[in-house]
């Protein structure tokens, strides 16, 4: 059980924030470590025994009783089908907003040497920044659930000099891609090269109406540092934050340290305060806008606990 996480107390607070345009949730949702916190184990008992398959298939509906948004990381690994998206949408209420990580076939310049890429590992990706493929293979299935799509995130893993010698080369390629995207969708861009956080990058996103996704990640500046960069809020009507890793910590290390993600282990007060400030400012602005905050288990050990702590911090801010 996560100290400080009170499901019934948080439900009305999160619902009120969503009505004000502030959507707070997690990155993915199928975590058995949240049983007894977000989830009631008895819901997933079949023939007298807890069934993991039943949990994974139906737990989104229970998640959506508490939270009003989630980031669907699974879409990063393969193009989502209309059936898959329909099954997700059927489990959540009308006011729920999904964020989707766009499939890596669009955002990887060269396939990493990982087993899941098979014969493509190490090869150049011919579909990198292919706007036509994105429109047909990703947006078309999403069309059926368009009202529930709150954010589409183009996550670009760290590029090396062999990929782009200079940051402005990436920005030029990105600009051409964004220019070709269909209008009417909420786009965001997340990068992992700290040296790319330059005025030209932010100006390009602002000109295209695309949000820079603020992220806490291994080799990126802290959240507060990113927020302080001039022009970093590229789309004031749609701001997005993802708390993924503590700066300086590798993903594999975080998995080893924090699994099974059932409790907070390493609070990060500075990042919590930065996000709480954004939430409070959004609440007080009185302007129609959307703020999306997504928390990963590998940030502090337990995403629900981190969310509860951030909301407590936001309540204290005057």
ChimeraX commands (.cxc) that place a marker at each C-alpha (Angstrom):
marker #1 position 0.00,0.00,0.00 radius 0.5
marker #1 position 1.37,3.43,-0.90 radius 0.5
marker #1 position 1.58,5.81,2.02 radius 0.5
marker #1 position -0.51,8.88,1.27 radius 0.5
marker #1 position -2.46,7.39,-1.65 radius 0.5
marker #1 position -6.17,7.58,-0.94 radius 0.5
marker #1 position -8.17,6.49,-3.97 radius 0.5
marker #1 position -11.52,7.81,-2.80 radius 0.5
marker #1 position -10.11,11.17,-1.74 radius 0.5
marker #1 position -8.24,11.66,-5.02 radius 0.5
marker #1 position -11.14,10.76,-7.32 radius 0.5
marker #1 position -13.10,14.03,-6.90 radius 0.5
marker #1 position -9.91,16.12,-6.99 radius 0.5
marker #1 position -8.76,14.57,-10.27 radius 0.5
marker #1 position -12.26,14.88,-11.75 radius 0.5
marker #1 position -12.44,18.58,-10.82 radius 0.5
marker #1 position -9.02,19.19,-12.34 radius 0.5
marker #1 position -10.07,17.47,-15.57 radius 0.5
marker #1 position -13.11,19.73,-15.80 radius 0.5
marker #1 position -10.66,22.64,-15.55 radius 0.5
marker #1 position -8.53,21.17,-18.34 radius 0.5
marker #1 position -5.84,19.61,-16.14 radius 0.5
marker #1 position -5.38,15.89,-16.87 radius 0.5
marker #1 position -3.10,13.87,-14.59 radius 0.5
marker #1 position -2.36,10.18,-15.01 radius 0.5
marker #1 position 0.31,7.56,-15.50 radius 0.5
marker #1 position 2.40,6.07,-18.27 radius 0.5
marker #1 position 0.63,2.76,-18.89 radius 0.5
marker #1 position -1.60,1.14,-16.29 radius 0.5
marker #1 position -1.22,-2.68,-16.11 radius 0.5
marker #1 position 0.76,-2.91,-12.89 radius 0.5
marker #1 position -0.05,-5.64,-10.36 radius 0.5
marker #1 position 1.93,-3.60,-7.84 radius 0.5
marker #1 position -1.03,-1.20,-7.75 radius 0.5
marker #1 position -3.39,-3.88,-6.44 radius 0.5
marker #1 position -4.71,-2.60,-3.13 radius 0.5
marker #1 position -4.08,1.00,-4.24 radius 0.5
marker #1 position -5.73,1.78,-7.56 radius 0.5
marker #1 position -7.09,-1.72,-8.09 radius 0.5
marker #1 position -9.28,-4.11,-6.11 radius 0.5
marker #1 position -7.87,-7.63,-6.45 radius 0.5
marker #1 position -11.34,-9.18,-6.04 radius 0.5
marker #1 position -12.45,-7.74,-9.39 radius 0.5
marker #1 position -10.01,-10.02,-11.16 radius 0.5
marker #1 position -10.74,-13.28,-9.41 radius 0.5
marker #1 position -11.94,-16.01,-11.79 radius 0.5
marker #1 position -13.10,-19.37,-10.52 radius 0.5
marker #1 position -11.74,-18.60,-7.09 radius 0.5
marker #1 position -8.29,-17.43,-8.18 radius 0.5
marker #1 position -6.73,-14.13,-9.17 radius 0.5
marker #1 position -6.28,-14.13,-12.96 radius 0.5
marker #1 position -3.48,-11.95,-14.33 radius 0.5
marker #1 position -4.89,-12.15,-17.86 radius 0.5
marker #1 position -8.26,-10.92,-16.62 radius 0.5
marker #1 position -6.54,-8.07,-14.79 radius 0.5
marker #1 position -4.60,-6.94,-17.85 radius 0.5
marker #1 position -7.69,-7.06,-20.05 radius 0.5
marker #1 position -10.09,-5.16,-17.82 radius 0.5
marker #1 position -8.13,-3.03,-15.34 radius 0.5
marker #1 position -8.27,0.11,-17.51 radius 0.5
marker #1 position -11.95,0.51,-16.58 radius 0.5
marker #1 position -11.06,0.57,-12.88 radius 0.5
marker #1 position -8.11,2.89,-13.54 radius 0.5
marker #1 position -10.50,5.30,-15.28 radius 0.5
marker #1 position -12.67,5.42,-12.17 radius 0.5
marker #1 position -9.82,7.37,-10.55 radius 0.5
marker #1 position -7.80,9.01,-13.31 radius 0.5
marker #1 position -8.99,10.94,-16.37 radius 0.5
marker #1 position -6.01,10.31,-18.65 radius 0.5
marker #1 position -3.28,7.80,-19.42 radius 0.5
marker #1 position -0.35,7.64,-21.80 radius 0.5
marker #1 position -0.58,4.54,-23.99 radius 0.5
marker #1 position 3.03,3.44,-24.35 radius 0.5
marker #1 position 2.04,0.29,-26.25 radius 0.5
marker #1 position 1.33,2.33,-29.38 radius 0.5
marker #1 position 5.06,3.08,-29.58 radius 0.5
marker #1 position 5.90,-0.53,-30.40 radius 0.5
marker #1 position 3.40,-1.19,-33.17 radius 0.5
marker #1 position 0.76,0.72,-35.08 radius 0.5
marker #1 position -2.53,0.50,-33.18 radius 0.5
marker #1 position -5.49,-1.13,-34.84 radius 0.5
marker #1 position -8.94,0.41,-34.84 radius 0.5
marker #1 position -10.18,-2.61,-32.89 radius 0.5
marker #1 position -7.54,-2.18,-30.18 radius 0.5
marker #1 position -8.30,1.52,-29.83 radius 0.5
marker #1 position -12.02,0.84,-29.72 radius 0.5
marker #1 position -11.55,-1.66,-26.90 radius 0.5
marker #1 position -9.59,0.92,-24.92 radius 0.5
marker #1 position -12.18,3.65,-25.50 radius 0.5
marker #1 position -15.03,1.34,-24.49 radius 0.5
marker #1 position -13.55,0.99,-20.99 radius 0.5
marker #1 position -13.39,4.69,-20.15 radius 0.5
marker #1 position -15.96,7.47,-19.68 radius 0.5
marker #1 position -16.66,10.17,-22.23 radius 0.5
marker #1 position -14.47,12.77,-20.52 radius 0.5
marker #1 position -11.36,10.55,-20.50 radius 0.5
marker #1 position -8.39,11.66,-22.61 radius 0.5
marker #1 position -5.75,9.34,-24.03 radius 0.5
marker #1 position -2.22,10.29,-24.95 radius 0.5
marker #1 position -0.52,8.00,-27.43 radius 0.5
marker #1 position 3.17,7.61,-28.09 radius 0.5
marker #1 position 3.48,7.53,-31.87 radius 0.5
marker #1 position 4.91,4.28,-33.22 radius 0.5
marker #1 position 8.70,4.25,-33.37 radius 0.5
marker #1 position 8.69,3.34,-37.05 radius 0.5
marker #1 position 8.02,7.06,-37.58 radius 0.5
marker #1 position 10.50,8.44,-35.04 radius 0.5
marker #1 position 13.59,6.19,-35.20 radius 0.5
marker #1 position 16.26,7.19,-37.72 radius 0.5
marker #1 position 18.26,3.97,-37.39 radius 0.5
marker #1 position 16.87,0.84,-35.75 radius 0.5
marker #1 position 18.73,-0.02,-32.54 radius 0.5
marker #1 position 20.55,-3.33,-32.23 radius 0.5
marker #1 position 17.79,-4.92,-30.18 radius 0.5
marker #1 position 16.21,-8.36,-30.69 radius 0.5
marker #1 position 12.73,-6.96,-31.26 radius 0.5
marker #1 position 13.85,-5.32,-34.50 radius 0.5
marker #1 position 14.98,-8.62,-36.01 radius 0.5
marker #1 position 16.69,-8.21,-39.39 radius 0.5
marker #1 position 16.11,-4.43,-39.26 radius 0.5
marker #1 position 18.44,-4.01,-36.25 radius 0.5
marker #1 position 21.23,-1.58,-37.06 radius 0.5
marker #1 position 19.71,-0.58,-40.41 radius 0.5
marker #1 position 18.54,2.84,-41.49 radius 0.5
marker #1 position 14.79,3.33,-41.18 radius 0.5
marker #1 position 13.25,4.22,-44.56 radius 0.5
marker #1 position 10.05,5.42,-42.82 radius 0.5
marker #1 position 11.70,7.94,-40.50 radius 0.5
marker #1 position 9.46,11.05,-40.48 radius 0.5
marker #1 position 7.14,9.55,-43.09 radius 0.5
marker #1 position 4.07,11.76,-42.76 radius 0.5
marker #1 position 2.00,9.72,-45.21 radius 0.5
marker #1 position 2.60,6.49,-43.30 radius 0.5
marker #1 position 1.80,8.22,-40.02 radius 0.5
marker #1 position -1.49,9.50,-41.43 radius 0.5
marker #1 position -2.58,6.14,-42.83 radius 0.5
marker #1 position -1.23,3.72,-40.21 radius 0.5
marker #1 position -1.66,5.79,-37.05 radius 0.5
marker #1 position -4.15,8.60,-37.51 radius 0.5
marker #1 position -6.67,6.63,-39.53 radius 0.5
marker #1 position -7.30,4.06,-36.77 radius 0.5
marker #1 position -7.45,6.91,-34.23 radius 0.5
marker #1 position -10.20,8.68,-36.15 radius 0.5
marker #1 position -12.90,6.50,-34.60 radius 0.5
marker #1 position -11.98,7.71,-31.10 radius 0.5
marker #1 position -10.91,11.25,-32.04 radius 0.5
marker #1 position -12.79,12.97,-29.17 radius 0.5
marker #1 position -10.83,10.89,-26.64 radius 0.5
marker #1 position -7.41,11.68,-28.14 radius 0.5
marker #1 position -5.84,14.37,-25.97 radius 0.5
marker #1 position -2.24,14.22,-27.18 radius 0.5
marker #1 position -0.11,12.44,-29.78 radius 0.5
marker #1 position 3.54,12.34,-28.72 radius 0.5
marker #1 position 6.40,12.01,-31.18 radius 0.5
marker #1 position 9.08,10.66,-28.86 radius 0.5
marker #1 position 12.54,10.95,-30.39 radius 0.5
marker #1 position 15.16,8.83,-28.65 radius 0.5
marker #1 position 18.63,10.23,-28.33 radius 0.5
marker #1 position 20.26,10.97,-31.68 radius 0.5
marker #1 position 23.99,10.54,-32.25 radius 0.5
marker #1 position 26.28,12.65,-34.49 radius 0.5
marker #1 position 25.96,10.02,-37.22 radius 0.5
marker #1 position 22.19,10.67,-37.20 radius 0.5
marker #1 position 22.28,14.46,-37.10 radius 0.5
marker #1 position 25.59,16.29,-36.99 radius 0.5
marker #1 position 23.94,19.42,-35.59 radius 0.5
marker #1 position 20.72,20.15,-33.77 radius 0.5
marker #1 position 19.58,22.49,-36.50 radius 0.5
marker #1 position 19.71,19.60,-38.99 radius 0.5
marker #1 position 17.19,17.72,-36.86 radius 0.5
marker #1 position 15.04,20.84,-36.54 radius 0.5
marker #1 position 14.99,21.28,-40.32 radius 0.5
marker #1 position 13.90,17.67,-40.84 radius 0.5
marker #1 position 11.31,17.96,-38.07 radius 0.5
marker #1 position 9.91,21.17,-39.54 radius 0.5
marker #1 position 9.37,19.54,-42.92 radius 0.5
marker #1 position 7.61,16.63,-41.25 radius 0.5
marker #1 position 5.34,18.80,-39.09 radius 0.5
marker #1 position 4.38,20.86,-42.13 radius 0.5
marker #1 position 2.97,17.73,-43.79 radius 0.5
marker #1 position 0.91,16.52,-40.84 radius 0.5
marker #1 position -2.89,16.57,-41.09 radius 0.5
marker #1 position -4.48,19.42,-39.15 radius 0.5
marker #1 position -6.95,18.96,-36.33 radius 0.5
marker #1 position -4.90,16.71,-34.05 radius 0.5
marker #1 position -3.08,17.59,-30.80 radius 0.5
marker #1 position 0.62,17.02,-31.44 radius 0.5
marker #1 position 3.57,17.07,-29.07 radius 0.5
marker #1 position 7.29,16.46,-29.52 radius 0.5
marker #1 position 9.61,14.95,-26.92 radius 0.5
marker #1 position 13.36,14.87,-27.45 radius 0.5
marker #1 position 16.24,13.27,-25.55 radius 0.5
marker #1 position 19.15,15.46,-26.77 radius 0.5
marker #1 position 19.64,18.30,-24.30 radius 0.5
marker #1 position 21.76,20.22,-26.81 radius 0.5
marker #1 position 18.74,20.39,-29.15 radius 0.5
marker #1 position 16.83,22.58,-26.66 radius 0.5
marker #1 position 17.63,25.70,-28.65 radius 0.5
marker #1 position 15.55,28.73,-29.69 radius 0.5
marker #1 position 15.22,27.37,-33.25 radius 0.5
marker #1 position 13.68,24.15,-31.95 radius 0.5
marker #1 position 11.13,25.90,-29.75 radius 0.5
marker #1 position 10.32,28.45,-32.47 radius 0.5
marker #1 position 9.67,25.67,-34.99 radius 0.5
marker #1 position 7.23,23.92,-32.67 radius 0.5
marker #1 position 5.49,27.20,-31.86 radius 0.5
marker #1 position 5.11,28.07,-35.54 radius 0.5
marker #1 position 3.56,24.65,-36.23 radius 0.5
marker #1 position 1.26,24.75,-33.19 radius 0.5
marker #1 position 2.98,21.75,-31.58 radius 0.5
marker #1 position 3.71,21.34,-27.86 radius 0.5
marker #1 position 7.18,20.70,-26.53 radius 0.5
marker #1 position 6.76,17.80,-24.10 radius 0.5
marker #1 position 8.70,18.59,-20.94 radius 0.5
marker #1 position 10.36,15.41,-19.73 radius 0.5
marker #1 position 12.41,14.21,-16.81 radius 0.5
marker #1 position 14.88,11.78,-18.34 radius 0.5
marker #1 position 18.35,10.36,-17.82 radius 0.5
marker #1 position 20.41,12.82,-19.89 radius 0.5
marker #1 position 18.00,15.78,-20.00 radius 0.5
marker #1 position 18.04,18.95,-17.90 radius 0.5
marker #1 position 15.76,18.98,-14.88 radius 0.5
marker #1 position 12.14,19.88,-15.35 radius 0.5
marker #1 position 12.66,23.26,-13.71 radius 0.5
marker #1 position 15.57,24.02,-16.06 radius 0.5
marker #1 position 13.49,23.15,-19.12 radius 0.5
marker #1 position 10.58,25.27,-17.95 radius 0.5
marker #1 position 12.95,28.22,-17.47 radius 0.5
marker #1 position 14.22,28.11,-21.06 radius 0.5
marker #1 position 12.84,31.04,-23.10 radius 0.5
marker #1 position 10.10,29.94,-25.48 radius 0.5
marker #1 position 9.91,26.40,-24.11 radius 0.5
marker #1 position 6.12,26.61,-23.71 radius 0.5
marker #1 position 5.56,26.38,-27.44 radius 0.5
marker #1 position 1.80,25.82,-27.34 radius 0.5
marker #1 position 0.30,27.70,-24.36 radius 0.5
marker #1 position -3.10,26.11,-24.90 radius 0.5
marker #1 position -1.66,22.59,-24.60 radius 0.5
marker #1 position 1.20,21.90,-22.19 radius 0.5
marker #1 position 2.52,18.40,-21.51 radius 0.5
marker #1 position 4.89,16.99,-18.88 radius 0.5
marker #1 position 6.22,13.45,-18.50 radius 0.5
marker #1 position 8.05,12.38,-15.35 radius 0.5
marker #1 position 9.93,9.32,-16.60 radius 0.5
marker #1 position 13.34,9.00,-14.96 radius 0.5
marker #1 position 15.41,11.02,-12.57 radius 0.5
marker #1 position 18.17,12.85,-14.48 radius 0.5
marker #1 position 21.35,10.81,-14.29 radius 0.5
marker #1 position 19.61,7.45,-13.80 radius 0.5
marker #1 position 19.46,4.79,-16.49 radius 0.5
marker #1 position 16.22,3.01,-17.30 radius 0.5
marker #1 position 17.49,-0.49,-16.43 radius 0.5
marker #1 position 18.75,0.76,-13.08 radius 0.5
marker #1 position 15.35,2.27,-12.27 radius 0.5
marker #1 position 13.56,-0.97,-13.16 radius 0.5
marker #1 position 15.85,-2.97,-10.89 radius 0.5
marker #1 position 15.49,-0.49,-8.04 radius 0.5
marker #1 position 11.75,0.18,-8.15 radius 0.5
marker #1 position 9.96,-2.97,-9.38 radius 0.5
marker #1 position 7.24,-4.11,-8.60 radius 0.5
marker #1 position 6.29,-0.42,-8.29 radius 0.5
marker #1 position 4.14,-0.85,-5.21 radius 0.5
marker #1 position 5.55,2.03,-3.13 radius 0.5
marker #1 position 7.45,5.30,-3.28 radius 0.5
marker #1 position 11.17,4.89,-2.77 radius 0.5
marker #1 position 12.97,8.09,-3.84 radius 0.5
marker #1 position 10.87,11.27,-3.65 radius 0.5
marker #1 position 11.95,14.08,-5.97 radius 0.5
marker #1 position 10.73,17.30,-4.29 radius 0.5
marker #1 position 12.06,19.73,-6.92 radius 0.5
marker #1 position 10.26,18.01,-9.79 radius 0.5
marker #1 position 7.10,17.64,-7.72 radius 0.5
marker #1 position 7.16,21.36,-6.93 radius 0.5
marker #1 position 7.64,22.28,-10.60 radius 0.5
marker #1 position 4.64,20.22,-11.68 radius 0.5
marker #1 position 2.53,21.44,-8.75 radius 0.5
marker #1 position 3.26,24.99,-9.84 radius 0.5
marker #1 position 2.05,24.24,-13.35 radius 0.5
marker #1 position -1.14,22.68,-12.01 radius 0.5
marker #1 position -1.86,25.62,-9.74 radius 0.5
marker #1 position -1.17,28.13,-12.51 radius 0.5
marker #1 position -3.50,26.24,-14.87 radius 0.5
marker #1 position -6.25,26.20,-12.25 radius 0.5
marker #1 position -5.93,29.93,-11.66 radius 0.5
marker #1 position -5.50,31.06,-15.26 radius 0.5
marker #1 position -9.19,31.19,-16.12 radius 0.5
marker #1 position -8.27,30.56,-19.75 radius 0.5
marker #1 position -9.32,27.54,-21.81 radius 0.5
marker #1 position -6.21,25.36,-22.00 radius 0.5
marker #1 position -5.09,21.82,-21.36 radius 0.5
marker #1 position -2.29,20.60,-19.16 radius 0.5
marker #1 position -1.30,16.94,-19.34 radius 0.5
marker #1 position 0.89,15.38,-16.66 radius 0.5
marker #1 position 2.04,11.77,-16.97 radius 0.5
marker #1 position 4.02,9.98,-14.28 radius 0.5
marker #1 position 6.01,6.80,-14.77 radius 0.5
marker #1 position 6.63,4.24,-12.02 radius 0.5
marker #1 position 10.34,4.49,-12.73 radius 0.5
marker #1 position 10.47,8.11,-11.60 radius 0.5
marker #1 position 10.00,7.59,-7.85 radius 0.5
marker #1 position 8.91,3.97,-7.60 radius 0.5
marker #1 position 5.12,4.27,-7.69 radius 0.5
marker #1 position 3.25,6.59,-10.05 radius 0.5
marker #1 position -0.01,6.81,-8.04 radius 0.5
marker #1 position 1.96,7.83,-4.96 radius 0.5
marker #1 position 3.85,10.49,-6.92 radius 0.5
marker #1 position 0.59,11.88,-8.28 radius 0.5
marker #1 position -0.91,12.04,-4.79 radius 0.5
marker #1 position 2.15,13.90,-3.52 radius 0.5
marker #1 position 2.07,16.39,-6.39 radius 0.5
marker #1 position -1.60,17.14,-5.79 radius 0.5
marker #1 position -0.91,17.67,-2.10 radius 0.5
marker #1 position 1.87,20.08,-3.03 radius 0.5
marker #1 position -0.41,21.93,-5.49 radius 0.5
marker #1 position -3.04,22.36,-2.76 radius 0.5
marker #1 position -0.47,24.02,-0.49 radius 0.5
marker #1 position 0.53,26.60,-3.13 radius 0.5
marker #1 position -1.24,29.90,-2.62 radius 0.5
marker link #1:1,2 radius 0.2
marker link #1:2,3 radius 0.2
marker link #1:3,4 radius 0.2
marker link #1:4,5 radius 0.2
marker link #1:5,6 radius 0.2
marker link #1:6,7 radius 0.2
marker link #1:7,8 radius 0.2
marker link #1:8,9 radius 0.2
marker link #1:9,10 radius 0.2
marker link #1:10,11 radius 0.2
marker link #1:11,12 radius 0.2
marker link #1:12,13 radius 0.2
marker link #1:13,14 radius 0.2
marker link #1:14,15 radius 0.2
marker link #1:15,16 radius 0.2
marker link #1:16,17 radius 0.2
marker link #1:17,18 radius 0.2
marker link #1:18,19 radius 0.2
marker link #1:19,20 radius 0.2
marker link #1:20,21 radius 0.2
marker link #1:21,22 radius 0.2
marker link #1:22,23 radius 0.2
marker link #1:23,24 radius 0.2
marker link #1:24,25 radius 0.2
marker link #1:25,26 radius 0.2
marker link #1:26,27 radius 0.2
marker link #1:27,28 radius 0.2
marker link #1:28,29 radius 0.2
marker link #1:29,30 radius 0.2
marker link #1:30,31 radius 0.2
marker link #1:31,32 radius 0.2
marker link #1:32,33 radius 0.2
marker link #1:33,34 radius 0.2
marker link #1:34,35 radius 0.2
marker link #1:35,36 radius 0.2
marker link #1:36,37 radius 0.2
marker link #1:37,38 radius 0.2
marker link #1:38,39 radius 0.2
marker link #1:39,40 radius 0.2
marker link #1:40,41 radius 0.2
marker link #1:41,42 radius 0.2
marker link #1:42,43 radius 0.2
marker link #1:43,44 radius 0.2
marker link #1:44,45 radius 0.2
marker link #1:45,46 radius 0.2
marker link #1:46,47 radius 0.2
marker link #1:47,48 radius 0.2
marker link #1:48,49 radius 0.2
marker link #1:49,50 radius 0.2
marker link #1:50,51 radius 0.2
marker link #1:51,52 radius 0.2
marker link #1:52,53 radius 0.2
marker link #1:53,54 radius 0.2
marker link #1:54,55 radius 0.2
marker link #1:55,56 radius 0.2
marker link #1:56,57 radius 0.2
marker link #1:57,58 radius 0.2
marker link #1:58,59 radius 0.2
marker link #1:59,60 radius 0.2
marker link #1:60,61 radius 0.2
marker link #1:61,62 radius 0.2
marker link #1:62,63 radius 0.2
marker link #1:63,64 radius 0.2
marker link #1:64,65 radius 0.2
marker link #1:65,66 radius 0.2
marker link #1:66,67 radius 0.2
marker link #1:67,68 radius 0.2
marker link #1:68,69 radius 0.2
marker link #1:69,70 radius 0.2
marker link #1:70,71 radius 0.2
marker link #1:71,72 radius 0.2
marker link #1:72,73 radius 0.2
marker link #1:73,74 radius 0.2
marker link #1:74,75 radius 0.2
marker link #1:75,76 radius 0.2
marker link #1:76,77 radius 0.2
marker link #1:77,78 radius 0.2
marker link #1:78,79 radius 0.2
marker link #1:79,80 radius 0.2
marker link #1:80,81 radius 0.2
marker link #1:81,82 radius 0.2
marker link #1:82,83 radius 0.2
marker link #1:83,84 radius 0.2
marker link #1:84,85 radius 0.2
marker link #1:85,86 radius 0.2
marker link #1:86,87 radius 0.2
marker link #1:87,88 radius 0.2
marker link #1:88,89 radius 0.2
marker link #1:89,90 radius 0.2
marker link #1:90,91 radius 0.2
marker link #1:91,92 radius 0.2
marker link #1:92,93 radius 0.2
marker link #1:93,94 radius 0.2
marker link #1:94,95 radius 0.2
marker link #1:95,96 radius 0.2
marker link #1:96,97 radius 0.2
marker link #1:97,98 radius 0.2
marker link #1:98,99 radius 0.2
marker link #1:99,100 radius 0.2
marker link #1:100,101 radius 0.2
marker link #1:101,102 radius 0.2
marker link #1:102,103 radius 0.2
marker link #1:103,104 radius 0.2
marker link #1:104,105 radius 0.2
marker link #1:105,106 radius 0.2
marker link #1:106,107 radius 0.2
marker link #1:107,108 radius 0.2
marker link #1:108,109 radius 0.2
marker link #1:109,110 radius 0.2
marker link #1:110,111 radius 0.2
marker link #1:111,112 radius 0.2
marker link #1:112,113 radius 0.2
marker link #1:113,114 radius 0.2
marker link #1:114,115 radius 0.2
marker link #1:115,116 radius 0.2
marker link #1:116,117 radius 0.2
marker link #1:117,118 radius 0.2
marker link #1:118,119 radius 0.2
marker link #1:119,120 radius 0.2
marker link #1:120,121 radius 0.2
marker link #1:121,122 radius 0.2
marker link #1:122,123 radius 0.2
marker link #1:123,124 radius 0.2
marker link #1:124,125 radius 0.2
marker link #1:125,126 radius 0.2
marker link #1:126,127 radius 0.2
marker link #1:127,128 radius 0.2
marker link #1:128,129 radius 0.2
marker link #1:129,130 radius 0.2
marker link #1:130,131 radius 0.2
marker link #1:131,132 radius 0.2
marker link #1:132,133 radius 0.2
marker link #1:133,134 radius 0.2
marker link #1:134,135 radius 0.2
marker link #1:135,136 radius 0.2
marker link #1:136,137 radius 0.2
marker link #1:137,138 radius 0.2
marker link #1:138,139 radius 0.2
marker link #1:139,140 radius 0.2
marker link #1:140,141 radius 0.2
marker link #1:141,142 radius 0.2
marker link #1:142,143 radius 0.2
marker link #1:143,144 radius 0.2
marker link #1:144,145 radius 0.2
marker link #1:145,146 radius 0.2
marker link #1:146,147 radius 0.2
marker link #1:147,148 radius 0.2
marker link #1:148,149 radius 0.2
marker link #1:149,150 radius 0.2
marker link #1:150,151 radius 0.2
marker link #1:151,152 radius 0.2
marker link #1:152,153 radius 0.2
marker link #1:153,154 radius 0.2
marker link #1:154,155 radius 0.2
marker link #1:155,156 radius 0.2
marker link #1:156,157 radius 0.2
marker link #1:157,158 radius 0.2
marker link #1:158,159 radius 0.2
marker link #1:159,160 radius 0.2
marker link #1:160,161 radius 0.2
marker link #1:161,162 radius 0.2
marker link #1:162,163 radius 0.2
marker link #1:163,164 radius 0.2
marker link #1:164,165 radius 0.2
marker link #1:165,166 radius 0.2
marker link #1:166,167 radius 0.2
marker link #1:167,168 radius 0.2
marker link #1:168,169 radius 0.2
marker link #1:169,170 radius 0.2
marker link #1:170,171 radius 0.2
marker link #1:171,172 radius 0.2
marker link #1:172,173 radius 0.2
marker link #1:173,174 radius 0.2
marker link #1:174,175 radius 0.2
marker link #1:175,176 radius 0.2
marker link #1:176,177 radius 0.2
marker link #1:177,178 radius 0.2
marker link #1:178,179 radius 0.2
marker link #1:179,180 radius 0.2
marker link #1:180,181 radius 0.2
marker link #1:181,182 radius 0.2
marker link #1:182,183 radius 0.2
marker link #1:183,184 radius 0.2
marker link #1:184,185 radius 0.2
marker link #1:185,186 radius 0.2
marker link #1:186,187 radius 0.2
marker link #1:187,188 radius 0.2
marker link #1:188,189 radius 0.2
marker link #1:189,190 radius 0.2
marker link #1:190,191 radius 0.2
marker link #1:191,192 radius 0.2
marker link #1:192,193 radius 0.2
marker link #1:193,194 radius 0.2
marker link #1:194,195 radius 0.2
marker link #1:195,196 radius 0.2
marker link #1:196,197 radius 0.2
marker link #1:197,198 radius 0.2
marker link #1:198,199 radius 0.2
marker link #1:199,200 radius 0.2
marker link #1:200,201 radius 0.2
marker link #1:201,202 radius 0.2
marker link #1:202,203 radius 0.2
marker link #1:203,204 radius 0.2
marker link #1:204,205 radius 0.2
marker link #1:205,206 radius 0.2
marker link #1:206,207 radius 0.2
marker link #1:207,208 radius 0.2
marker link #1:208,209 radius 0.2
marker link #1:209,210 radius 0.2
marker link #1:210,211 radius 0.2
marker link #1:211,212 radius 0.2
marker link #1:212,213 radius 0.2
marker link #1:213,214 radius 0.2
marker link #1:214,215 radius 0.2
marker link #1:215,216 radius 0.2
marker link #1:216,217 radius 0.2
marker link #1:217,218 radius 0.2
marker link #1:218,219 radius 0.2
marker link #1:219,220 radius 0.2
marker link #1:220,221 radius 0.2
marker link #1:221,222 radius 0.2
marker link #1:222,223 radius 0.2
marker link #1:223,224 radius 0.2
marker link #1:224,225 radius 0.2
marker link #1:225,226 radius 0.2
marker link #1:226,227 radius 0.2
marker link #1:227,228 radius 0.2
marker link #1:228,229 radius 0.2
marker link #1:229,230 radius 0.2
marker link #1:230,231 radius 0.2
marker link #1:231,232 radius 0.2
marker link #1:232,233 radius 0.2
marker link #1:233,234 radius 0.2
marker link #1:234,235 radius 0.2
marker link #1:235,236 radius 0.2
marker link #1:236,237 radius 0.2
marker link #1:237,238 radius 0.2
marker link #1:238,239 radius 0.2
marker link #1:239,240 radius 0.2
marker link #1:240,241 radius 0.2
marker link #1:241,242 radius 0.2
marker link #1:242,243 radius 0.2
marker link #1:243,244 radius 0.2
marker link #1:244,245 radius 0.2
marker link #1:245,246 radius 0.2
marker link #1:246,247 radius 0.2
marker link #1:247,248 radius 0.2
marker link #1:248,249 radius 0.2
marker link #1:249,250 radius 0.2
marker link #1:250,251 radius 0.2
marker link #1:251,252 radius 0.2
marker link #1:252,253 radius 0.2
marker link #1:253,254 radius 0.2
marker link #1:254,255 radius 0.2
marker link #1:255,256 radius 0.2
marker link #1:256,257 radius 0.2
marker link #1:257,258 radius 0.2
marker link #1:258,259 radius 0.2
marker link #1:259,260 radius 0.2
marker link #1:260,261 radius 0.2
marker link #1:261,262 radius 0.2
marker link #1:262,263 radius 0.2
marker link #1:263,264 radius 0.2
marker link #1:264,265 radius 0.2
marker link #1:265,266 radius 0.2
marker link #1:266,267 radius 0.2
marker link #1:267,268 radius 0.2
marker link #1:268,269 radius 0.2
marker link #1:269,270 radius 0.2
marker link #1:270,271 radius 0.2
marker link #1:271,272 radius 0.2
marker link #1:272,273 radius 0.2
marker link #1:273,274 radius 0.2
marker link #1:274,275 radius 0.2
marker link #1:275,276 radius 0.2
marker link #1:276,277 radius 0.2
marker link #1:277,278 radius 0.2
marker link #1:278,279 radius 0.2
marker link #1:279,280 radius 0.2
marker link #1:280,281 radius 0.2
marker link #1:281,282 radius 0.2
marker link #1:282,283 radius 0.2
marker link #1:283,284 radius 0.2
marker link #1:284,285 radius 0.2
marker link #1:285,286 radius 0.2
marker link #1:286,287 radius 0.2
marker link #1:287,288 radius 0.2
marker link #1:288,289 radius 0.2
marker link #1:289,290 radius 0.2
marker link #1:290,291 radius 0.2
marker link #1:291,292 radius 0.2
marker link #1:292,293 radius 0.2
marker link #1:293,294 radius 0.2
marker link #1:294,295 radius 0.2
marker link #1:295,296 radius 0.2
marker link #1:296,297 radius 0.2
marker link #1:297,298 radius 0.2
marker link #1:298,299 radius 0.2
marker link #1:299,300 radius 0.2
marker link #1:300,301 radius 0.2
marker link #1:301,302 radius 0.2
marker link #1:302,303 radius 0.2
marker link #1:303,304 radius 0.2
marker link #1:304,305 radius 0.2
marker link #1:305,306 radius 0.2
marker link #1:306,307 radius 0.2
marker link #1:307,308 radius 0.2
marker link #1:308,309 radius 0.2
marker link #1:309,310 radius 0.2
marker link #1:310,311 radius 0.2
marker link #1:311,312 radius 0.2
marker link #1:312,313 radius 0.2
marker link #1:313,314 radius 0.2
marker link #1:314,315 radius 0.2
marker link #1:315,316 radius 0.2
marker link #1:316,317 radius 0.2
marker link #1:317,318 radius 0.2
view
